[in-house]
Amino acid sequence: MDIGPEDLSRFIASMLFEEAIASARLAGATTHYAVAKEMLRTGRPPGERSEQMIVNLQLTLERVRGLQDRELSPKIVLELHRCITEGTLDEPGAAGRLRRNGEESLLADPAGAVQHEPPPAGELPRRMEQMCAFANGRTPEFFIHPVIRAVILHFWLAHDRPFLDGNGRTARALFRWAMLRQAYPLFELLSISPVLLQAPADYARAFLQTETDDNDLTYFILHQATVIHAAVEALHGRAVRKTDEVREAKEKLRGFAELNPRQQALIAHALRKPDTRYVVAGHQRSQGVTHQTARDDLFDLSRRELLAVGKEGRRYIFQVPADLTRRLQSTAGRRRTKPPAQGDELPTALL
């Protein structure tokens, strides 16, 4: 996929949103997709537990990107679990620590029958050390394909269930770490949890088939291979759609060739979703740029009268004019007013 740095940053930011939302929903989050996407895009603080789960995962995935050059350690695993579960557990003190003696983490079916009983708490520190040695390629002595190693790491943590809650989310985060660590940069753009969310019963069945057949990992490896393939196909389809959208937007933006790629992407989005309200923090997160760069982008679009700026409390809100298409077709009469400095009064030209 041939994309430039600006497009790559947008793809990565979008992937983080998609993966965070889907992984949280696999774990029981009930926030509607559109509400969750708006929350992540604008930086709005989470209002309840499901939203907190999603925000935590988005922050964790960003952290995983920063850890890909480091070896895995129990300390890092606990750090990731704390980031994933902070503020979402019935027992707040369980975030970032292993299960203790007497704390069970059984898997049961809807009728209450136990389907999987993980190792006792006393074995967890030793097993986590062994898991990290495996993740870092120190064991076993024979070759294991990097993708297979990442899949086994995913299964290992989910099988051991070392935490009271958040085991699946942590396992999926470790899988992503392993793929990035083992030089598969495409996984910065892949989102596997939306694929898993389409058939969560198949995901659970792959675990159970492995655990009930003398831990034969073939079931889980084959399942994950199909998931990765589907995620690659989804990425390809998305890239094609985005290419078409950019081409269409550039056609409409022909009179605004001086707009940078971030601004072109925002206007393309505004044409598809004219009810969207943009804020500096949201543009910053979506484009992977600094606060000042995001602010400059939005105020430049307001000077060109492609967005209208207003204020809610201390935040600037940028809205899509009802006649945006007409404005794009005619560049006449574009204003060139100076954007306000922090704390200045709002310009008078509002939607």
C-alpha positions in Angstrom: 0.0 0.0 0.0 1.7 3.2 -1.2 0.7 6.0 1.1 2.6 9.1 2.3 3.5 10.1 5.9 0.3 12.2 6.4 -1.9 9.4 5.2 0.0 6.9 7.4 -0.5 8.9 10.5 -4.3 9.1 9.8 -4.5 5.4 9.1 -2.7 4.6 12.4 -4.9 6.9 14.4 -8.0 5.5 12.8 -6.8 1.9 13.5 -6.2 2.7 17.2 -9.8 4.0 17.4 -11.3 0.9 15.7 -9.2 -1.6 17.7 -9.9 0.1 21.0 -13.7 0.2 20.4 -13.9 -3.4 19.2 -11.6 -4.9 21.8 -13.7 -3.1 24.6 -16.9 -4.4 23.1 -15.5 -7.9 23.0 -15.0 -7.5 26.8 -18.6 -6.3 27.3 -18.5 -2.5 26.7 -21.9 -1.4 25.5 -21.1 2.1 24.2 -22.6 2.7 20.7 -19.9 2.8 18.0 -20.7 6.3 16.8 -20.7 7.7 20.4 -17.3 6.0 21.1 -15.8 7.3 17.9 -16.9 10.8 18.7 -15.5 10.5 22.2 -12.1 9.4 21.0 -12.0 11.8 18.1 -12.8 14.9 20.3 -11.0 13.8 23.4 -14.2 14.1 25.5 -13.7 12.5 29.0 -15.5 9.2 29.4 -18.8 9.4 31.2 -19.3 5.8 32.4 -17.5 2.4 32.6 -17.9 1.3 29.0 -16.5 4.5 27.7 -13.6 4.3 30.2 -12.8 0.8 28.9 -12.5 2.2 25.4 -10.4 5.2 26.4 -8.1 2.9 28.4 -7.6 0.6 25.4 -6.8 3.5 23.1 -4.2 4.8 25.5 -2.8 1.2 25.9 -2.5 0.7 22.1 -0.5 4.0 21.9 1.7 2.7 24.7 2.2 -0.6 22.9 3.6 1.3 19.9 6.1 2.9 22.2 7.2 -0.5 23.7 7.9 -2.4 20.4 11.7 -1.8 20.8 11.7 -3.2 24.4 11.7 -6.8 25.6 8.6 -8.0 27.4 8.8 -8.3 31.2 6.3 -9.1 33.9 6.6 -5.4 34.9 5.5 -4.3 31.4 2.6 -6.9 31.3 1.4 -5.5 34.7 1.8 -1.9 33.4 -0.4 -2.7 30.3 -3.0 -4.4 32.4 -3.2 -1.4 34.7 -3.6 0.9 31.8 -6.3 -1.3 30.3 -8.4 -1.7 33.5 -7.8 1.5 35.5 -11.2 2.8 36.7 -13.2 -0.1 35.3 -12.9 -2.9 37.9 -15.3 -3.7 40.7 -12.1 -4.1 42.8 -10.0 -1.0 41.9 -6.9 -2.5 43.6 -6.8 -5.4 41.2 -5.6 -3.2 38.3 -2.0 -4.0 37.5 -1.6 -7.0 39.8 -1.8 -10.8 39.6 -4.6 -12.9 41.0 -4.0 -13.8 44.6 -4.6 -17.1 46.5 -8.4 -17.5 46.8 -9.2 -15.3 43.8 -10.7 -17.4 41.0 -10.9 -16.5 37.3 -12.9 -19.4 36.0 -14.5 -19.5 32.5 -18.1 -20.8 32.7 -20.8 -21.2 30.1 -24.2 -19.5 30.5 -25.5 -22.5 32.6 -22.7 -22.1 35.0 -20.6 -25.1 34.0 -16.9 -24.5 34.3 -15.2 -24.7 30.9 -11.7 -23.7 31.9 -9.9 -23.5 35.2 -6.7 -21.6 34.9 -3.5 -22.3 36.9 -3.6 -21.5 40.6 -2.4 -18.1 41.7 0.7 -19.4 43.3 2.1 -20.5 39.9 1.4 -17.2 38.1 4.7 -15.3 38.8 6.8 -18.3 37.5 4.5 -18.8 34.5 4.6 -15.1 33.6 8.4 -15.2 33.7 8.3 -18.2 31.3 5.8 -16.4 29.1 8.1 -13.4 28.8 11.1 -15.5 28.0 9.0 -17.1 25.2 7.8 -13.8 23.9 11.4 -12.5 23.7 12.5 -15.5 21.7 14.7 -17.1 24.4 12.7 -20.3 24.5 12.3 -22.8 23.0 15.7 -23.5 21.3 14.1 -24.4 17.9 12.6 -21.9 15.4 9.1 -20.7 15.7 7.7 -18.5 13.0 7.2 -14.9 14.5 3.5 -14.9 13.7 3.0 -18.3 15.4 4.9 -17.0 18.4 2.7 -14.0 18.6 -0.5 -16.1 18.4 0.8 -18.5 21.1 1.6 -15.5 23.3 -2.0 -14.3 22.8 -3.2 -17.8 23.9 -0.8 -18.1 26.8 -2.0 -15.1 28.7 -5.6 -15.8 28.0 -5.2 -19.4 29.1 -3.4 -18.5 32.4 -5.9 -15.7 33.2 -3.5 -14.1 35.6 -5.8 -11.2 36.3 -9.3 -10.9 37.9 -10.5 -9.1 34.7 -9.1 -7.8 31.5 -7.3 -10.9 30.4 -8.6 -11.0 26.9 -7.8 -7.3 26.3 -4.3 -7.7 27.7 -3.8 -10.8 25.5 -4.8 -8.9 22.4 -2.5 -6.0 23.3 0.4 -8.4 23.8 -0.3 -10.0 20.4 0.0 -6.5 18.8 3.2 -5.8 20.7 4.7 -9.1 19.5 3.9 -8.4 15.8 5.4 -4.9 16.0 8.4 -6.2 18.0 9.0 -8.9 15.4 9.1 -6.3 12.5 5.6 -6.6 11.1 4.9 -2.8 10.8 1.7 -3.5 8.8 0.2 -4.4 12.1 0.2 -0.7 13.0 -2.6 -0.5 10.4 -4.4 -3.7 11.1 -7.3 -4.0 13.5 -8.1 -7.6 14.5 -10.7 -7.1 17.2 -13.4 -5.9 14.7 -13.0 -9.2 12.9 -13.2 -11.1 16.2 -16.3 -9.1 17.1 -18.1 -10.3 14.0 -18.0 -13.9 15.3 -17.1 -13.9 19.0 -18.4 -17.5 19.5 -15.7 -18.7 17.0 -13.0 -16.9 19.0 -14.2 -18.5 22.3 -14.6 -21.9 20.6 -10.9 -21.8 19.3 -9.8 -21.3 22.9 -12.0 -24.1 24.3 -11.1 -26.6 21.5 -7.4 -26.1 22.3 -7.9 -26.4 26.0 -10.1 -29.6 25.8 -7.8 -31.4 23.3 -4.6 -31.6 25.4 -3.7 -28.0 24.6 -3.4 -28.7 20.9 -2.7 -25.1 19.7 -3.6 -26.0 16.1 -7.2 -24.9 16.6 -6.3 -21.4 17.9 -3.5 -20.9 15.4 -5.8 -21.7 12.5 -8.5 -19.4 13.8 -6.1 -16.5 14.3 -4.6 -17.1 10.8 -8.1 -16.6 9.3 -8.6 -13.5 11.5 -5.3 -12.0 10.3 -6.2 -12.7 6.7 -9.6 -11.1 7.1 -8.0 -8.0 8.8 -5.6 -7.6 5.9 -8.5 -7.9 3.4 -10.4 -5.3 5.4 -7.4 -3.0 5.4 -7.1 -3.3 1.6 -10.8 -2.5 1.1 -10.5 0.5 3.4 -7.4 1.7 1.5 -9.3 1.5 -1.8 -12.3 3.4 -0.3 -10.0 6.1 1.2 -8.2 6.5 -2.1 -11.4 7.0 -3.9 -12.6 9.5 -1.3 -9.3 11.5 -1.5 -9.5 11.5 -5.3 -13.1 12.9 -5.1 -12.2 15.4 -2.4 -9.2 16.6 -4.5 -11.5 17.2 -7.4 -13.8 19.3 -5.3 -10.8 21.1 -3.7 -9.2 21.9 -7.1 -9.4 25.6 -6.2 -7.7 25.1 -2.9 -4.5 23.4 -3.9 -2.7 25.1 -1.1 -4.6 23.1 1.6 -2.3 20.5 3.3 -3.2 16.8 3.3 -4.6 17.0 6.8 -7.0 19.8 5.8 -8.0 18.0 2.6 -8.8 14.9 4.7 -10.9 16.9 7.1 -12.9 18.6 4.3 -13.4 15.2 2.6 -14.8 14.0 5.9 -16.9 17.1 6.2 -18.4 16.5 2.8 -19.5 13.0 3.8 -20.6 13.9 7.3 -21.7 17.5 7.3 -23.1 17.3 10.9 -19.7 16.7 12.4 -18.3 19.3 14.8 -14.6 19.6 14.9 -12.4 20.6 17.8 -8.6 21.1 18.0 -8.0 18.1 20.3 -10.0 15.9 18.0 -8.1 17.0 14.9 -4.8 16.6 16.8 -5.7 13.0 17.8 -7.1 12.0 14.3 -4.0 13.4 12.5 -1.3 12.5 14.9 0.1 16.1 15.1 0.8 18.7 17.8 -1.9 20.8 19.4 -0.5 24.0 17.6 -0.5 22.3 14.2 -4.1 21.1 14.6 -5.1 24.6 15.8 -3.4 26.2 12.8 -5.1 23.8 10.4 -8.6 24.5 11.7 -8.3 28.3 11.9 -6.8 28.4 8.4 -9.9 26.5 7.2 -12.1 29.1 9.0 -10.3 31.9 7.4 -11.0 30.4 4.0 -14.7 30.1 5.1 -14.6 26.3 4.7 -15.4 25.9 8.4 -17.3 28.3 10.7 -15.9 28.8 14.2 -17.8 29.2 17.4 -17.1 28.7 21.1 -18.5 26.4 23.8 -17.1 27.5 27.1 -13.3 27.7 26.6 -13.3 25.4 23.5 -13.4 26.5 19.9 -15.9 24.5 17.9 -15.6 24.3 14.1 -18.8 23.5 12.1 -19.5 22.6 8.5 -21.3 25.4 6.5 -24.5 24.2 4.9 -23.2 25.4 1.5 -19.8 23.9 1.8 -20.0 22.3 -1.7 -20.8 25.7 -3.2 -17.9 27.4 -1.4 -15.6 24.7 -2.7 -16.8 25.5 -6.3 -16.0 29.1 -6.0 -12.9 30.5 -4.3 -14.1 34.1 -4.6 -14.4 36.3 -1.5 -12.3 34.1 0.8 -11.4 36.0 3.9 -7.9 36.1 5.3 -8.4 37.1 8.9 -5.8 36.3 11.5 -6.7 33.4 13.9 -7.2 34.5 17.5 -4.4 33.9 20.0 -5.1 31.8 23.0 -7.7 33.7 25.1 -8.6 36.2 22.4 -12.3 37.0 21.6 -14.1 34.9 19.1 -14.3 36.2 15.5 -17.6 37.6 14.4 -18.0 35.5 11.3 -20.0 32.5 12.7 -22.2 29.9 11.1 
